[in-house]
Every structure is written in C-alpha cells, then in structure tokens.
Amino acid sequence: MYDTILKQLERRQKPLDVILVGMGFMGFGFLSYTKSIRGIRVPLVISRRVNDTSKLLQKQGFNVAIENNLGKIKNYADKGCVCVSDDLSLIRKFENAIVFEATGSVSYGAEVAVETIKAGKHLVTMNPELQATIGTKLKELADAKNVIITDVVGDQPGSIANLIAKARLMGFKVRMAGNMKRYLDVHATQEKMAPWAKDKGLAVRQTTSFTDGTKQSIEMNLVGNYFGMGVLRRGMVGPEVSDVKEVLEKFDWNKIPQNGVVDYVIGKKLFPGVFLVAEHKDPNQKKYLRYLGLGDGPRYVLFEPYHLCHLEVIQTIAKVALFGEETINNSISPIAKTIAIAKKNLLKGQKLDGIGGDCVYGMIDNIEDAKDLLPVGLSHDVIVKSDLKKDAPIKISDVILPLNGATLLSGLAKSHKRSSFLGFLFRGA
C-alpha cells in the first residue's frame, strides 16, 4: 500500500492540494514534512493567530505571505510560498478537494468542519475530541453531501483502525482494542504539568489532557463507536502490566462481548503504542502462530509499539484522495460517550475550563449509562448551576452551555439561534 501511495503521488501532474487548518505542534509537523514528499502540498494555512503563524513559518525557513486574495494565493502556491489567513470562507473558495483540520478545538473545529462539508470537500481531522463529541452529526452532514469525514492514521484511533484492518485481513477476530499508557493522574493540573509540557514543546492544556486520562478516553471512545465496541465499566479497566502481552491474564475473556471491547493497559515500561487481543478463526493456524512466537492461543496480542502522529497522516489523506475511503469516524450509531467529571469541588457560578484544564477530566462510558451526562468535549466555558463535589459526574442539567457551533450541533444548547444555525448547516446540503 505504501508503495502504491508514493507512486500515485509521484505520478501526479498537479500536486494534491491540502488546506491545513491549525498551526499547533502537529499542524507544523505535518506542514514541514510535506516539503519532502512529491505530489502533495499545502498552499494555504488557516489559523486564528495569523501573525504568530507567519512568524513561526518564516523562522523555520518557509516562504510565507499573509493573504486573503484567492488569485494571489494560487500564484504564491505555484512559486512555493505558503499563504496564511484567518478567513474560513477560503475553504469554500479555494479549488481543492481536502481540508486537514488539526486545531485540537471542539468549538472552532466544528466551524471548520461545517465550512468544509458545506463546500463539498472531504474532511480529514486530527481531532478525536471533535469526532467523539459531535462526529456523528458531522458524519450525517458529510453523508448528505457525499463527502468523507475521517480521523487519521498516526493518532491512536486511526492507528488502531489500521491494525484492526490488518488483523482482519489475516483472519483474526478482534476481542479487544486498546492503547498503552505509562502514567495516569485524573486530578492532574496545568501547574503540575507545565514543566513537562515545556520540556516536550507541547501546550500545557494538551499535556494535562494526556495525563488525566481524558485524551485516552476520547480516543478509545472514537474507536469503540466506529467498530461497535463498548466498555466493561466507566473509565475502562486499565490493568497495570510490565509487558503488553500480560493483558491476556488480566481479563475474564468469557465475559467479553462477542463484538469486543475497548480498554487500555498501563505500565512504566510500555511504549505509547496500540494493541489488539484477537482470536484466529482457523484452528489450523494455531501451530503456525505458536511457531511465529505469538503463544499458544486461543487469544493473541497484536501490537505496534508506536504511533508516529503527523508522519502517518498522509496515509489517510491519500486513502481519501486516491481511493475514496475513510480510516475512522464516530459512526452514525455511537455506543460510547466520554463524560465530564469534576476534577475538584466546583462552585455555583463557576465557569469551567474544559479538556486539559483544572476543572474536569473525561471518562468513557457506554452511552446507555451516560445519557444525561455532559460530554467532556462540551465542557469548555459552561457555567455550573450549583455546587458539585470532586469526582462527581456532571449532568447536562448541572450546567449552562455556551452557544457555539459544537453545542448547537449537539442539540444540547437550547436557543432560538439553534434553528437558524441548523438551517444554515443544511441549506443546500
């Protein structure tokens, strides 16, 4: 497959133009990487911080222009120059087929997604938070416009999807899909995580969401919804192991649903990779799998010890552009949800700071057990109606939701603006 992608890109007379929205850690990594790959280019970066983005790119050796004029953007692109703008309408105006959204924001990501889908373009996201929160509604909109919405290989959900596809092709039946974690502190604060974030060159909000388990729950939420795999309990089991293969000893496999479950393992020696527990459909393969070092069965651990983030994104972009296929999305029929839980005692009237903040952390749950609970992806800028205890699940009725694209699309924000907003969304769909 990799050779096919490279050859297809190299044979293109015109490069595959990808609009990039978001210039954070992953956005820049992707943009820089594309300079070394023939057949793909980023003519336009859309960012809410135009001047900062322009300065960053110039400092890193890019030819950059701040530009909103469509004709000039095209001319600049042909000269090897990247244009930067904050104008989302350029998604509709610029002639290309794919938008890569890497904002890390649910509310702004919702705006980008709507603009992309309304423009009849394929939406590639590196934003499990967006997908797990309102991805089902976006999938409905995308299907109505006959375009693709997908998250990426490189982020853990897409990497797990890739591994599942590979396992199925080899004849395995997947019983568990999971990721590997080294450290978990659900009450992690930005102050505590700031030194680590600085050392790694990451945003402290992003780092905090990794550490408190929110990111992990959201990622496995996306996997569960796409493949129809629930959880055994709220927050998953997450057994401690020194080697990923020990997962085989940590569960009663007779109690695992036939569709499988999502979960994780935790251990200081683990790599930040992904794994599957699978059974083979053909009993004659048992001796071969033993010979190949996978053990005696009947269950086997398949794993990748890494995910290479932005360097693997091109697999998903090429899959969309060349074959019209998705990698992973939240599906039309989700079965899991990541809920907001109070990270500390919360006071009446307090405005919450959302994912990666100091007020809430997220935990995955089966959707039937979490219907009345607030999705953690909608917890930013909500106002608490009454005091809430530390570690209490937050109900939708406990908060006042802000009005933005994500809350309105979710259907949870009640406002006269909702009908007009949805009318805008569906007009011409």
N, C-alpha and C positions, 0 to 999 in steps of 0.2 A: 504493500500500500504506500509506503513512504517513497519508494522509487517512482511509483505512478504519480504521486502528487508533485514531486520535484520535476519530473519530465513534462507534466501537463503545464506547470507554471513556466518552465523554461521555454516552452514552445509558443507561448502566447505572444502575439504581435503587439498587443497593448497590455500593459500591466493590469492586474486586478486591483482596482482602487478601493481602499477601505477607509471610511471615515472613522476616526478614533475619537471617542468622547470620554474625557477623563485623563488627566496627566498626573496620576499619582505614581506610586512605586511600580506597579505592574504596567500601567499605561506607558510610562517612559521605557521600561524594559522591552516591551513589545515593539515600540516605535524604533528604538535603536537597533534591535535585532533584525527588523525587516530590511535594513540597509544592506545586509549581507545575503539576502535571498532574491534571486531573479524572479520576475513575473508578478511581484506584489509591491504595492507602495501605499503610503499614507499621504495623500495630498493635503488633507485638512484635519487639524486637531481642534475640537471644540472643547473649550474649558471655561469655567466660571471665573478663573483667575488668569485673564489673558496676558497681562504684563508679566506676572510671575512665570507663566509657562514659556513665554517668549524668551525671557532672560535665561531660564534654565536650559532651553534648547540651544541658544546661542553659546552659552558657556560650554556646552558639550559638543560644539563643533558643527551644529546644524545651520544651514541657511534658512532663515526664518523671516516671515513677513506677517504682520498683523493685518488681516484683510477680510472684508465682507463682500467685496465685489466678485461676482461669480466668474466673470470672464478673466479677471486678473488671477483668481485662484487657479484656474486651469492653466494659464500661461506660466505661472510660477511653478506649478507641479511639473510641467514639461521641462523646466530648467533645473529640476532637482531641489526645489525650495519647498519647505513645509509652511503652509499658512495656518495661522491661529486665529480663532474667532470665538465669541460667546453667543453667536446667533444660531439657535436651534433650527430656524427655518431653512438654513443651508442644507440640512439633511434632506429636505424635500426638493430643493432647487438643484443641488449638485447631481450630475449624471453618474451614478454608480449604483451598485446593487446591494452592498453590505455595509452595515454600521456595526462597529465593535464598541460596545458600551462597557467601560471599566471605571465607573465613577465610585463604586462602593457605597452609593447612597440609594436608599429606597425611594425617597420622595423625588429627588432630581432624576434618578434612574427611571422612574415612572414617566416623567415628562419626555425623556429621551426615547423611551420605548414607544410611547404613543405617537410621537412625531415620526419615528421610523416606520412603524406599521401603517400609519395613515399614508405615508409616502409610497407604500407598496414595496418596501425594501426588507430584506432579511435582517433579523436582529440577532447578533451574537453577543452574549453577555458574559462577563467575568464578574458575576454579581449574584451569588447564591441567595443573598439577603433579599434582593428584589424578586428573584424567582420563587422562593419559598413563601413570600408574603403575598404577592399579587400575580404570580406567574400563571395561575390558572385563568384568570381574567384576560391576561395578555395573550395566552395561548388561544383563547376563544376569538379574540380580535384578530390575531395572526391567521388563524384558520379561515376566518371570514374574508380576509384579503388574499388568501392563498400564498402567504409568505411563511418563512420558517422562523421560529424563535428557539434558541438553544443556548445553553451554557456550554462551557468549553472543557476539552481535554487540557490538563495542566493544573486546573483547580481540582480538588479532590473528587467532587461529584462526577465530573466528566471523566476523570481518570478511572474511577470505579466503573462507570458505564463502559468504558473501553475494555476493562479487564473482564467484565461480565460478558461482553460480546465475544471476546476471545475464548473464554471458558465454554460458552455455549457452542461455539464452533468446534471445539474439541470434544463435545459430547457430555459436558458436565451439567449437573443440575445445581443451581446455587441455593444454599440454605441460609447463608448469612453474608451480608456485605458490610464492610467496616473500614474504619481508618485507625491509625496508630497515633497515640498521643503520649507525650513524655511527662506532662505536668498539668495539673488542674487545680484551680482555686476559684470557686464560684464567687467569692467575695473580693476578687482582685480589684484594685483601684488604679486609676490613672497615675496617681502619685507613686504608687508602688512599682508600676510597670514602666515609668518614664525612663529610668536609666537603661533598662534592657532595650526599649524601643530606640533610644538614641544610639546605642551600640550597634543595632542591626539596621539602622537607617529607615525604620518604619514609623508610621504615625502611631502615637500612643493609644489612640482610640482603637486602631486596628489590633495592636498588640494586646490590649486589655480584652478584646472580644475573643482572641485566641485563648488566652489564659483562663478566662472564666467559663469556658465551655460553650459560649453562645454560638461561635462560628462553627464549631463541630456539630452541634445540634442542628443548625440550619443546613449544613452540608448534607448530613445524613437524612434530614427531612426531605431534601430535594431528591436524593437517591430513592428513598422509600416511596415517595409519590410517583416517581417515574416507573418504578418496577413493581409497584403494588406490595411493598414490604413494610409492615408495621414495626412497632417496638414491643418488647416484652414488658416494659414498665416505663413510666415517665423518667426522662433523662437517660434511658438505656441502662444496661447493667455495668459495662465498663470494667471488666475484671483486670486486676494487676497481673502482669506477666513479665518474665525476663526475655522471652522469645515469643514471637507471634504464633508459632506453632502450638504453644501451650493453650491457645484458645480452644482447642479440641477437648481439653479436660475441664473447661470452666462452665459448660452448659449441659443441661439435660436435653439431648437432641431429640428425644422422643416427644418433648413438649414444644418443639419449634414448629410453627405452622408450615404447611407444605409450600406456601408461597415464599417462605423465608422471612427473615427479619433484618433490620439494620442495627448495628451496635458498634462498639469500639473496644480496643484494649489499651491499657496504659502501662508504661514502664520506662524507666530512665535510660535503658539501653536501646530502645526502639528507634528506628528511623521514621521520619514523618511521611510514611507511605500509606498504601491501601492494601486491603486483603479481602479474600473470599474464603468461605468454607463451603465446599462443594462435594457432591457425590457423583460418581460416574454411572451413567445409565446402562453401560455394557459391563456385565460381570466379568467378561473375558479380559477386560483391561486391568484387572486387579494386579496380576503378576507383572505387567508392564510398568504400572505406576510404582510398585514396590521396587522394581529394578531401577527406575529413574529417580529413586530417593524420596518419593512423596509419602512413604509409610505404608502401613498395612490396610488402611481404609477402615470402614467404608467411607469415611469422610477425609477430605484432603484440604490442606491450606495452600491456596494460590495467592501470591502477593508480589507487589512491586515496592521496593524499599524507599521510593522517592516519588515525587511529582514535581516536574520542572516548570510549573507555572507558565509564564509568558512565552517560554521557548517552545511549548507544545500547542499553543493556541492556534497556530497555523493549520494544524490537523483538522480542527473543527471548521475554520474558515474555508479551507479547501473542500471539505466534505460538503459544506453548504453550496459553495460556488460551482464545484465540478460535478457533484452527484445529487444535489438537491436533498440532502439527508441531514437530520439533526443528530446531536450527540445525547443531550439530556435536557428535559424541561420539567415543569411542575405537573404536567399532565392535565387532562380535563376532569379527572376524578381523583383528587388528592385524598389520601387516607391518614396523613400525619400533619402535624402543626407544631411550630415552635412558639411556646408561650412565654410571656414576660413574668418574671418572679422578682420580688423585691430583694435587692441586694443589701438593703439596710432598712431600718424603720423609716417609713415615708410619712410626711405630714400633709394634712389637708391644705390644698392650695399650692403644693409644690409642683414645679414643672420638671418633668423627667428628661434625662439627657440621652436616652435611647441606647442602642447597641454600642458596646465598648465604653460606656460611661460608668458612673459611680452609683447609679440608682437601680439598675435592673440587670439581670442575666437571663439568658434564654435556655429553655429545656424542651426537647422534642417530646411529643405525646401523641397517642392515637387520637385522631380527630373527634371520634365519638365521645372521648373523655375530656375534651377541651373546647367544646362548642361555645361556651360562654366566656372563655378566657381571652385575654388580649394578646394578639400576635406580637412578638417582641419586635418585629420589623416595623410596627406602627407605634412604638413606644416613645419615639423622639418628640419632644415638645407637648406631650399630653399633660394635662393638669389633674392632679389627684383630688377626688371629691371628698375623701375622708381619710383619716389616719390608717396606715397599713403596716402590719408587722413584718419584720425581716423574715425572708424566705417564704412569704405568703404569695401564692399565685394571684396575679392581678386580673380581675374580671373586667370585661368591657364596660360594665356598668359602674366600675370604680373610678373611671376617668372621663375627662372631656377631651375629645380628639381634636387636633388642629385640622384645618381644611387645606388639604394639598392633594396632588394627583393620586398619591397612594391611598390615602384614607377614603377619598371619594370613589376610586376604582374598587376598593374592597367592599364598598356598600355599608361600611360601619359608620361613616360620618353622615349625620343627618342634617341636610341643609337644602334650601331652595336651589343652591348652586349645583347640587348633585345632578338634577335632571338636565340642566343646561350643559353641564360638563359632559355627561354621558351622551347627550345629543351631539356635542362636538366630536366625541370619540367615534360614534357610529355613523356620522354623516358621511355618506359616500363609501362606507365600508362594504 
